[in-house]
């Protein structure tokens, strides 16, 4: 476990230092085989996302149920935002996460982007080297006949995290406006094509619009997985970014409806060594500001 964390730490350092082409990035996911062999590791923190009823019915032994609300804040204007560093530290400690923890997140059904939003939040807390996605989630675990339980997990003991500053993983509307068409940046809309193309409206309540932020390319968040919800191979992920116009050395800015689906694209970018940031307010914030959209 320690070897994987050290390799990921080197990658995270390279990305945060501004390298858009980290060499041989450590995969930010683990296999079902790996997880089963490490279920008894004392440093493992296993988190299931999705529907709580599914968790109560059956979950991987030792897993704890986590909601987006456990690691995010909602304001009057925006639905999903990363908390301040002190508040996020307190919330993560409440999930049992410590400096030495290895966090593995998995989806109970098909909530892939909920899982990647949790992982993005951990990355924002500087814990990218200590967190992974379970490839294929609960569906793959079930198909392979691996152990499940309906027993409630023991009460979570609070973790101990060193105080941290939030990492530079988030940008605002002004940054998007300044960089959407700038050389070296590629703005990616991670919503389904029907929203990008303007077939369906999207945006904040009372500010619905058809179309996308000017200059954005479409790379739907569902593109990063296969039909069985396992992750596509790194070469396939890289091909998706190339098709969306991302060239070597480019920095990606991703957005979606409220800042959830886009984290799946950010996760894929990390997997292939592409530097990427999230416009966390996403189309909800953009339309609230009545900024221009295009078809």
C-alpha positions in Angstrom: 0.0 0.0 0.0 2.8 2.4 0.9 4.5 1.9 -2.5 1.3 2.9 -4.3 0.9 6.0 -2.1 4.5 7.1 -2.7 4.1 6.8 -6.5 0.9 8.8 -6.5 2.4 11.4 -4.3 5.1 12.0 -6.9 2.5 12.4 -9.6 0.4 14.8 -7.4 3.5 16.9 -6.7 4.3 17.1 -10.4 0.8 18.2 -11.3 0.5 20.8 -8.6 3.9 22.1 -9.6 2.5 22.8 -13.0 3.5 19.8 -15.1 0.8 19.0 -17.6 2.5 15.9 -18.7 3.4 13.8 -15.7 5.3 10.7 -16.9 3.9 7.3 -16.1 1.1 8.5 -13.8 0.1 6.2 -11.0 -3.4 5.0 -11.7 -5.9 6.6 -9.3 -7.9 3.4 -8.9 -7.6 0.0 -7.4 -8.9 -3.4 -8.7 -11.4 -5.5 -6.9 -8.7 -8.1 -6.4 -6.5 -5.5 -4.7 -9.3 -4.3 -2.4 -10.3 -7.8 -1.3 -6.7 -8.6 -0.3 -6.5 -5.4 1.7 -9.8 -5.4 3.5 -8.1 -6.0 6.9 -5.5 -3.3 6.5 -5.9 -1.0 9.5 -5.2 2.1 7.5 -7.9 1.4 4.9 -10.9 3.8 4.9 -13.6 2.3 2.6 -16.4 4.6 1.6 -19.6 3.7 -0.4 -21.6 6.4 -2.2 -25.0 6.1 -3.8 -28.3 5.2 -2.2 -28.3 4.5 1.5 -30.9 1.8 1.2 -28.5 -0.2 -1.1 -25.7 0.2 1.5 -28.0 -1.1 4.3 -29.0 -4.0 2.1 -25.5 -5.1 1.2 -22.0 -3.4 1.3 -18.4 -4.4 1.2 -17.3 -5.5 4.7 -15.9 -2.5 6.6 -17.3 0.1 4.3 -18.9 3.3 5.6 -21.7 5.2 3.8 -20.9 8.7 2.7 -23.1 11.4 1.1 -22.0 14.4 -0.9 -23.4 16.5 1.9 -20.8 15.0 4.2 -18.0 16.7 2.3 -19.7 19.6 0.5 -21.6 22.8 1.3 -24.6 24.3 -0.4 -25.4 28.0 -0.5 -28.4 30.0 -1.6 -26.8 30.4 -5.0 -24.9 27.2 -5.6 -25.7 23.6 -5.0 -22.3 22.0 -4.5 -19.1 23.6 -3.2 -15.9 22.6 -1.5 -15.9 23.7 2.2 -13.2 25.9 3.7 -10.1 24.1 4.7 -10.8 24.0 8.4 -14.4 22.8 7.9 -13.3 20.2 5.3 -10.6 18.9 7.7 -13.2 18.5 10.4 -15.6 16.6 8.1 -12.9 14.3 6.7 -11.7 13.5 10.2 -15.4 12.6 11.0 -15.2 10.0 8.3 -12.2 8.4 10.1 -9.6 9.8 7.7 -6.1 10.4 9.1 -2.8 11.4 7.6 -1.8 7.7 7.2 -5.2 6.5 5.8 -5.6 5.0 2.4 -9.1 6.0 1.2 -10.9 3.8 -1.3 -14.2 5.2 -2.7 -16.8 3.0 -4.6 -20.2 3.5 -6.0 -23.1 1.3 -4.9 -24.9 1.3 -8.2 -24.1 3.7 -11.1 -23.1 6.8 -9.1 -19.7 7.1 -10.8 -19.6 11.0 -10.7 -20.6 11.1 -7.1 -17.6 8.9 -6.4 -15.3 11.1 -8.4 -16.6 14.2 -6.7 -15.7 12.7 -3.3 -12.2 11.9 -4.7 -11.9 15.4 -6.1 -12.7 16.8 -2.7 -9.9 14.6 -1.2 -7.6 15.9 -3.9 -8.5 19.5 -3.0 -7.5 18.6 0.6 -4.1 17.5 -0.6 -4.9 13.8 -0.2 -4.8 12.7 -3.8 -1.9 10.3 -3.1 -3.9 8.6 -0.4 -7.2 8.1 -2.3 -8.4 5.7 -5.0 -11.6 4.7 -6.8 -12.6 1.1 -6.9 -12.7 0.2 -10.6 -16.1 -1.1 -11.5 -17.5 -0.3 -8.0 -20.2 -2.5 -6.4 -21.5 -3.9 -9.7 -18.2 -5.5 -10.6 -17.7 -6.6 -7.0 -21.1 -8.4 -7.1 -20.5 -10.0 -10.5 -17.3 -11.5 -9.2 -19.1 -13.0 -6.1 -16.9 -11.2 -3.6 -17.9 -10.9 0.1 -20.8 -8.6 1.1 -22.5 -7.9 4.4 -25.6 -6.2 5.7 -24.1 -5.7 9.1 -23.7 -2.1 10.2 -20.1 -1.0 10.5 -18.8 -0.2 13.9 -19.0 3.5 15.0 -16.4 5.5 13.1 -13.5 6.7 15.2 -12.5 10.2 14.3 -9.3 10.5 12.3 -6.4 12.9 12.8 -5.4 15.1 9.9 -2.7 17.7 9.9 -4.1 21.2 9.1 -4.0 21.9 5.4 -4.6 24.6 2.8 -6.9 23.8 -0.1 -5.1 22.9 -3.3 -5.5 25.0 -6.5 -8.1 22.7 -8.0 -10.9 25.2 -8.5 -11.4 28.3 -10.7 -14.2 30.8 -11.0 -16.3 32.4 -13.7 -13.7 35.2 -14.2 -11.0 32.7 -14.8 -13.1 30.8 -17.3 -13.9 34.0 -19.2 -10.2 34.9 -19.3 -8.9 31.5 -20.4 -11.7 29.7 -22.4 -10.2 30.6 -25.7 -6.6 31.2 -24.6 -3.8 29.1 -26.2 -2.8 26.3 -23.8 -6.2 26.0 -22.2 -9.1 23.8 -23.3 -12.6 24.3 -21.7 -14.5 21.1 -21.5 -18.2 20.7 -21.0 -18.8 17.4 -19.2 -22.6 17.4 -19.6 -24.5 15.0 -21.8 -24.5 16.1 -25.5 -28.2 17.1 -25.4 -27.3 19.9 -23.0 -24.1 20.9 -24.8 -26.0 21.0 -28.1 -28.9 23.0 -26.7 -31.5 20.3 -27.2 -32.3 20.5 -23.5 -32.2 23.5 -21.1 -29.9 23.7 -18.2 -28.8 26.2 -15.5 -29.9 27.8 -12.3 -33.6 27.9 -11.4 -35.1 30.9 -13.2 -32.0 31.2 -15.4 -32.4 28.2 -17.8 -30.5 28.4 -21.1 -29.8 26.2 -24.1 -26.2 25.7 -25.2 -22.8 25.9 -23.6 -20.2 28.3 -22.4 -18.6 29.9 -25.5 -15.5 28.1 -26.6 -16.2 24.8 -24.7 -15.7 21.4 -26.2 -17.9 18.5 -25.2 -16.6 15.4 -23.5 -19.5 13.8 -21.7 -18.7 12.4 -18.2 -20.2 9.0 -19.1 -17.4 8.6 -21.7 -14.8 7.6 -19.2 -16.3 4.2 -18.4 -17.2 1.1 -20.4 -20.8 -0.2 -20.5 -20.1 -2.2 -17.4 -18.9 0.9 -15.6 -15.3 -0.2 -15.4 -12.9 2.5 -16.3 -11.5 2.8 -19.9 -7.8 2.1 -20.4 -5.5 5.1 -20.1 -4.9 5.0 -23.9 -8.6 5.2 -24.5 -9.0 8.1 -22.0 -6.2 10.0 -23.6 -7.8 9.5 -27.0 -11.0 11.1 -25.6 -9.1 14.2 -24.6 -7.3 14.4 -28.0 -10.6 14.2 -29.8 -11.8 17.1 -27.6 -8.9 19.2 -28.8 -6.5 18.8 -25.8 -2.9 18.8 -27.1 0.2 17.9 -25.1 0.9 20.6 -22.6 -2.7 22.0 -22.5 -4.5 22.6 -19.3 -8.1 21.5 -19.0 -10.9 23.5 -17.4 -13.9 21.3 -16.8 -17.5 22.2 -15.9 -21.0 20.6 -15.9 -24.3 21.4 -14.3 -23.2 22.0 -10.7 -19.7 20.6 -10.4 -20.3 16.9 -10.0 -20.2 15.3 -13.4 -17.2 17.3 -14.5 -15.1 15.6 -11.7 -15.3 12.3 -13.7 -13.5 14.1 -16.5 -11.0 15.6 -14.1 -10.5 12.0 -12.7 -9.7 10.8 -16.2 -7.4 13.7 -16.8 -5.4 12.8 -13.7 -5.2 9.2 -14.8 -3.4 10.3 -18.0 -1.3 13.1 -16.5 -3.2 16.1 -17.9 -3.4 19.1 -15.6 -7.0 20.0 -15.0 -9.1 22.3 -12.8 -12.8 22.5 -12.0 -15.1 25.4 -12.6 -17.0 24.5 -9.4 -20.0 26.8 -9.9 -20.3 25.3 -13.4 -23.3 26.1 -15.6 -25.5 26.9 -12.5 -23.1 29.8 -11.6 -22.6 30.9 -15.2 -26.4 31.2 -15.9 -27.0 32.9 -12.5 -24.6 35.6 -13.7 -26.4 35.8 -17.1 -23.2 35.3 -18.9 -23.3 34.5 -22.7 -23.9 31.0 -24.0 -23.6 29.6 -27.5 -25.1 26.8 -29.5 
